[in-house]
Amino acid sequence: IVINVTTKPAIKTSQNIIFFNMQAKQSPHYKEAFDLHAKFHQQGGKILELALNGNPGEAQKLMGPSEPFAKYSAALTLKLKDWKEEI
């Protein structure tokens, strides 16, 4: 069995996020956070897919500090903090 978790993105457009009001969506932080969030989940999906398909070592490697998953996670965290300070 091969499990594929990355073929269908969970969120296709910003319209799918209904809990943000229009003012929040006008913020430049929104687009940046939205894009970073999508990239974070894409990388997480790759890692999960490797782990579930019998490649835990490779999955672990992709969670290293210099890998995209960690970079997107850190960037998203900083972006959300910046946005929170603006509100």
VEXPA-785315 format. One record per residue: residue number from 0; residue in three letters; x, y, z of N, C-alpha, C, CB in turn. Coordinates in Angstrom, 1 decimal, padded with zeros to 4 digits. Glycine has a CB too. Example, Ala and Ser with C-alpha at 12.3 -4.5 7.8 and 13.67 -1.06 7.14 Angstrom:
2
0, ALA, 013.2, -005.7, 007.8, 012.3, -004.5, 007.8, 013.2, -003.3, 007.8, 011.3, -004.5, 009.0
1, SER, 012.8, -002.2, 007.1, 013.7, -001.1, 007.1, 012.9, 000.0, 007.9, 014.1, -000.6, 005.7
***
This chain:
87
0, ILE, 000.9, -001.2, 000.0, 000.0, 000.0, 000.0, 000.9, 001.2, 000.0, -001.0, 000.0, 001.2
1, VAL, 000.6, 002.2, -000.8, 001.2, 003.5, -000.9, 000.2, 004.5, -000.5, 001.9, 003.8, -002.3
2, ILE, 000.5, 005.3, 000.5, -000.4, 006.4, 000.9, 000.1, 007.7, 000.4, -000.5, 006.4, 002.5
3, ASN, -000.7, 008.4, -000.3, -000.4, 009.7, -000.9, -001.3, 010.8, -000.2, -000.6, 009.7, -002.4
4, VAL, -000.6, 011.7, 000.5, -001.4, 012.7, 001.2, -001.2, 014.1, 000.6, -001.0, 012.8, 002.6
5, THR, -000.4, 014.2, -000.5, 000.0, 015.6, -001.0, -000.7, 015.9, -002.3, 001.4, 015.7, -001.1
6, THR, -001.6, 015.1, -002.9, -002.1, 015.3, -004.2, -003.2, 016.4, -004.2, -002.6, 014.0, -004.8
7, LYS, -003.9, 016.5, -003.1, -005.0, 017.5, -003.1, -004.8, 018.5, -002.0, -006.4, 016.8, -002.9
8, PRO, -004.6, 019.7, -002.3, -004.4, 020.7, -001.3, -005.7, 020.9, -000.5, -003.9, 022.1, -001.8
9, ALA, -005.5, 021.1, 000.8, -006.7, 021.3, 001.7, -007.4, 022.6, 001.4, -006.4, 021.1, 003.1
10, ILE, -006.6, 023.6, 001.1, -007.1, 025.0, 000.9, -006.7, 025.4, -000.5, -006.7, 026.0, 002.0
11, LYS, -007.6, 025.8, -001.4, -007.3, 026.2, -002.7, -007.2, 027.7, -002.8, -008.3, 025.7, -003.7
12, THR, -008.1, 028.4, -002.2, -008.1, 029.9, -002.3, -008.3, 030.5, -000.9, -009.1, 030.4, -003.3
13, SER, -008.1, 031.8, -000.8, -008.3, 032.5, 000.5, -009.8, 032.5, 000.8, -007.8, 033.9, 000.4
14, GLN, -010.7, 032.3, -000.2, -012.1, 032.3, 000.1, -012.5, 031.1, 001.0, -012.9, 032.2, -001.2
15, ASN, -011.7, 030.1, 001.1, -012.0, 029.0, 001.9, -011.8, 029.3, 003.4, -011.1, 027.8, 001.6
16, ILE, -011.1, 030.4, 003.7, -010.9, 030.7, 005.1, -012.0, 031.8, 005.4, -009.5, 031.3, 005.4
17, ILE, -013.1, 031.3, 006.1, -014.2, 032.2, 006.3, -014.1, 033.0, 007.6, -015.5, 031.5, 006.2
18, PHE, -013.3, 032.6, 008.5, -013.2, 033.2, 009.8, -012.4, 034.5, 009.9, -012.7, 032.2, 010.8
19, PHE, -011.8, 034.8, 008.8, -011.1, 036.1, 008.7, -012.1, 037.2, 008.2, -009.8, 036.0, 007.8
20, ASN, -012.2, 038.3, 008.8, -013.0, 039.3, 008.3, -012.3, 040.1, 007.2, -013.4, 040.3, 009.4
21, MET, -013.1, 040.9, 006.5, -012.5, 041.5, 005.3, -011.4, 042.5, 005.6, -013.6, 042.3, 004.6
22, GLN, -011.4, 043.1, 006.8, -010.3, 044.0, 007.1, -009.0, 043.2, 007.3, -010.7, 044.8, 008.4
23, ALA, -009.1, 042.1, 008.0, -007.9, 041.2, 008.1, -007.4, 040.8, 006.8, -008.2, 040.0, 009.0
24, LYS, -008.2, 040.5, 005.9, -007.8, 040.0, 004.6, -007.1, 041.1, 003.8, -009.0, 039.4, 003.8
25, GLN, -007.4, 042.4, 004.1, -006.8, 043.5, 003.4, -005.3, 043.7, 003.8, -007.6, 044.7, 003.6
26, SER, -005.0, 043.2, 005.0, -003.6, 043.3, 005.5, -002.6, 042.6, 004.6, -003.5, 042.8, 006.9
27, PRO, -001.4, 043.3, 004.4, -000.4, 042.6, 003.6, 000.1, 041.3, 004.3, 000.8, 043.5, 003.4
28, HIS, -000.1, 041.3, 005.7, 000.3, 040.1, 006.4, -000.5, 038.9, 006.0, 000.2, 040.4, 007.9
29, TYR, -001.8, 039.1, 005.7, -002.7, 038.0, 005.4, -002.1, 037.2, 004.2, -004.1, 038.5, 005.0
30, LYS, -001.8, 037.8, 003.1, -001.4, 037.1, 001.9, -000.1, 036.3, 002.2, -001.1, 038.0, 000.7
31, GLU, 000.8, 037.0, 002.9, 002.1, 036.4, 003.2, 001.9, 035.2, 004.2, 003.1, 037.4, 003.9
32, ALA, 001.1, 035.4, 005.2, 000.8, 034.3, 006.1, 000.1, 033.1, 005.5, 000.0, 034.8, 007.3
33, PHE, -000.8, 033.4, 004.6, -001.6, 032.4, 003.9, -000.6, 031.6, 003.0, -002.7, 033.1, 003.0
34, ASP, 000.3, 032.2, 002.3, 001.2, 031.5, 001.4, 002.2, 030.7, 002.2, 002.0, 032.5, 000.6
35, LEU, 002.7, 031.2, 003.3, 003.6, 030.5, 004.2, 002.9, 029.3, 004.8, 004.2, 031.4, 005.3
36, HIS, 001.7, 029.5, 005.2, 000.9, 028.4, 005.8, 000.7, 027.2, 004.8, -000.5, 028.9, 006.3
37, ALA, 000.4, 027.6, 003.6, 000.2, 026.6, 002.5, 001.5, 025.8, 002.3, -000.2, 027.2, 001.2
38, LYS, 002.7, 026.5, 002.2, 004.0, 025.9, 002.0, 004.3, 025.0, 003.2, 005.0, 026.9, 001.8
39, PHE, 004.0, 025.4, 004.4, 004.3, 024.7, 005.6, 003.5, 023.3, 005.5, 003.8, 025.4, 006.9
40, HIS, 002.3, 023.4, 005.1, 001.5, 022.2, 005.0, 001.9, 021.3, 003.9, 000.0, 022.5, 004.9
41, GLN, 002.3, 021.9, 002.8, 002.9, 021.0, 001.7, 004.1, 020.2, 002.1, 003.2, 021.9, 000.5
42, GLN, 005.0, 020.9, 002.8, 006.2, 020.2, 003.3, 005.8, 019.1, 004.4, 007.2, 021.2, 003.9
43, GLY, 004.8, 019.5, 005.3, 004.4, 018.5, 006.3, 003.7, 017.3, 005.6, 003.4, 019.2, 007.2
44, GLY, 003.0, 017.5, 004.5, 002.4, 016.4, 003.8, 003.4, 015.5, 003.2, 001.5, 016.9, 002.7
45, LYS, 004.5, 016.1, 002.7, 005.6, 015.2, 002.1, 006.2, 014.4, 003.2, 006.7, 016.1, 001.5
46, ILE, 006.4, 015.0, 004.4, 007.0, 014.3, 005.5, 006.1, 013.2, 006.0, 007.3, 015.3, 006.7
47, LEU, 004.9, 013.5, 006.1, 003.9, 012.5, 006.6, 003.8, 011.3, 005.6, 002.5, 013.1, 006.8
48, GLU, 003.8, 011.7, 004.3, 003.7, 010.6, 003.3, 004.9, 009.7, 003.3, 003.7, 011.3, 001.9
49, LEU, 006.1, 010.3, 003.5, 007.3, 009.4, 003.6, 007.2, 008.5, 004.9, 008.6, 010.3, 003.7
50, ALA, 006.8, 009.1, 006.0, 006.7, 008.3, 007.2, 005.7, 007.2, 007.1, 006.3, 009.2, 008.4
51, LEU, 004.6, 007.5, 006.5, 003.5, 006.4, 006.4, 003.9, 005.4, 005.4, 002.2, 007.1, 006.0
52, ASN, 004.8, 005.7, 004.4, 005.1, 004.7, 003.4, 006.5, 004.0, 003.7, 005.2, 005.4, 002.1
53, GLY, 006.8, 004.0, 005.0, 008.0, 003.2, 005.4, 009.3, 003.9, 005.2, 008.0, 002.0, 004.6
54, ASN, 009.4, 005.2, 005.2, 010.6, 005.9, 005.1, 010.8, 006.9, 006.2, 010.7, 006.7, 003.7
55, PRO, 010.7, 006.4, 007.5, 010.8, 007.3, 008.6, 012.1, 008.1, 008.7, 010.5, 006.6, 009.9
56, GLY, 013.2, 007.5, 008.3, 014.5, 008.2, 008.3, 014.5, 009.4, 007.4, 015.6, 007.2, 007.9
57, GLU, 014.0, 009.2, 006.2, 013.9, 010.3, 005.3, 013.0, 011.4, 005.8, 013.5, 009.8, 003.9
58, ALA, 011.9, 011.0, 006.4, 010.9, 011.9, 007.0, 011.6, 012.7, 008.1, 009.7, 011.2, 007.5
59, GLN, 012.3, 012.1, 008.9, 013.0, 012.7, 010.0, 014.0, 013.7, 009.5, 013.7, 011.7, 010.9
60, LYS, 014.7, 013.3, 008.4, 015.7, 014.2, 007.8, 015.1, 015.5, 007.3, 016.4, 013.5, 006.6
61, LEU, 013.9, 015.4, 006.7, 013.2, 016.6, 006.2, 012.7, 017.5, 007.2, 012.1, 016.1, 005.3
62, MET, 012.8, 017.1, 008.5, 012.4, 018.0, 009.6, 013.5, 018.7, 010.2, 011.6, 017.2, 010.7
63, GLY, 014.7, 018.5, 009.6, 015.9, 019.2, 010.2, 015.9, 020.7, 010.1, 017.1, 018.7, 009.4
64, PRO, 016.7, 021.4, 010.9, 016.6, 022.8, 011.0, 016.9, 023.6, 009.7, 017.6, 023.3, 012.0
65, SER, 017.6, 022.9, 008.7, 018.0, 023.6, 007.5, 017.0, 023.2, 006.3, 019.4, 023.3, 007.1
66, GLU, 016.0, 022.4, 006.6, 015.1, 022.0, 005.6, 013.9, 022.9, 005.5, 014.6, 020.6, 006.0
67, PRO, 013.2, 022.9, 004.3, 012.1, 023.8, 004.1, 011.0, 023.8, 005.1, 011.5, 023.5, 002.7
68, PHE, 010.7, 022.6, 005.7, 009.7, 022.5, 006.7, 010.0, 023.4, 007.9, 009.5, 021.1, 007.2
69, ALA, 011.2, 023.4, 008.4, 011.6, 024.2, 009.5, 011.6, 025.7, 009.1, 013.0, 023.8, 010.1
70, LYS, 012.1, 026.0, 007.9, 012.2, 027.4, 007.5, 010.8, 028.0, 007.3, 012.9, 027.4, 006.1
71, TYR, 009.9, 027.2, 006.7, 008.5, 027.7, 006.6, 007.8, 027.9, 008.0, 007.7, 026.8, 005.7
72, SER, 008.1, 026.9, 008.9, 007.5, 027.0, 010.2, 008.0, 028.2, 010.9, 007.9, 025.7, 011.0
73, ALA, 009.3, 028.5, 010.9, 009.8, 029.7, 011.6, 009.3, 031.0, 010.9, 011.3, 029.6, 011.5
74, ALA, 009.3, 031.0, 009.6, 008.8, 032.2, 008.9, 007.3, 032.5, 009.2, 009.0, 032.0, 007.4
75, LEU, 006.5, 031.4, 009.2, 005.1, 031.6, 009.5, 004.9, 032.1, 010.9, 004.4, 030.2, 009.3
76, THR, 005.6, 031.5, 011.9, 005.5, 032.0, 013.3, 005.9, 033.4, 013.4, 006.5, 031.1, 014.2
77, LEU, 007.0, 033.9, 012.8, 007.4, 035.3, 012.8, 006.3, 036.2, 012.1, 008.7, 035.5, 012.1
78, LYS, 005.8, 035.7, 011.0, 004.8, 036.5, 010.3, 003.5, 036.7, 011.1, 004.5, 035.9, 008.9
79, LEU, 003.1, 035.6, 011.8, 001.9, 035.7, 012.7, 002.2, 036.6, 013.8, 001.5, 034.3, 013.1
80, LYS, 003.4, 036.6, 014.4, 003.7, 037.5, 015.5, 003.7, 039.0, 015.0, 005.1, 037.2, 016.1
81, ASP, 004.2, 039.2, 013.8, 004.2, 040.6, 013.3, 002.8, 041.1, 013.0, 005.0, 040.6, 011.9
82, TRP, 002.0, 040.2, 012.5, 000.6, 040.5, 012.2, -000.1, 040.8, 013.5, -000.1, 039.4, 011.4
83, LYS, 000.1, 040.0, 014.5, -000.6, 040.2, 015.8, -000.2, 041.6, 016.4, -000.2, 039.1, 016.8
84, GLU, 001.0, 042.0, 016.2, 001.4, 043.3, 016.8, 000.8, 044.4, 016.0, 003.0, 043.4, 016.7
85, GLU, 000.4, 044.2, 014.8, -000.3, 045.2, 014.0, -001.7, 045.4, 014.4, -000.2, 044.9, 012.5
86, ILE, -002.3, 044.4, 014.9, -003.8, 044.4, 015.2, -004.0, 045.2, 016.5, -004.3, 043.0, 015.4
***
